[in-house]
Amino acid sequence: MLLPEKSEVKNRIKKLYEAICRNDTDWDAVLIIDRITQYYLTGTMQDGIFALRHDGTYAYFVRRSYDRAKAEGLI
């Protein structure tokens, strides 16, 4: 399986952020729980939550294997 470049993953997160801002200016955070979408945004498919805040910061919280997520993830 081909993994995207780190810059591509960052670009995907940026595009998501811009799309949310275009559609709603009054939001605080978006939580993504779908694993396929998390894989698209992080490069790893874990049991976790991807959080994107209105200030543009984001975090990926994994339930089990932090080391695996860190090794596989691109953010």
Secondary structure in CASP SS format (residue, H / E / C, confidence):
PFRMAT SS
TARGET T0000
AUTHOR 0000-0000-0000
METHOD secondary structure of the structure
MODEL  1
M C 1.00
L C 1.00
L C 1.00
P C 1.00
E C 1.00
K H 1.00
S H 1.00
E H 1.00
V H 1.00
K H 1.00
N H 1.00
R H 1.00
I H 1.00
K H 1.00
K H 1.00
L H 1.00
Y H 1.00
E H 1.00
A H 1.00
I H 1.00
C H 1.00
R H 1.00
N H 1.00
D C 1.00
T C 1.00
D C 1.00
W C 1.00
D C 1.00
A E 1.00
V E 1.00
L E 1.00
I E 1.00
I C 1.00
D C 1.00
R H 1.00
I H 1.00
T H 1.00
Q H 1.00
Y H 1.00
Y H 1.00
L H 1.00
T H 1.00
G C 1.00
T C 1.00
M C 1.00
Q C 1.00
D C 1.00
G E 1.00
I E 1.00
F E 1.00
A E 1.00
L E 1.00
R E 1.00
H C 1.00
D C 1.00
G C 1.00
T C 1.00
Y E 1.00
A E 1.00
Y E 1.00
F E 1.00
V E 1.00
R C 1.00
R C 1.00
S C 1.00
Y H 1.00
D H 1.00
R H 1.00
A H 1.00
K H 1.00
A H 1.00
E H 1.00
G C 1.00
L C 1.00
I C 1.00
END
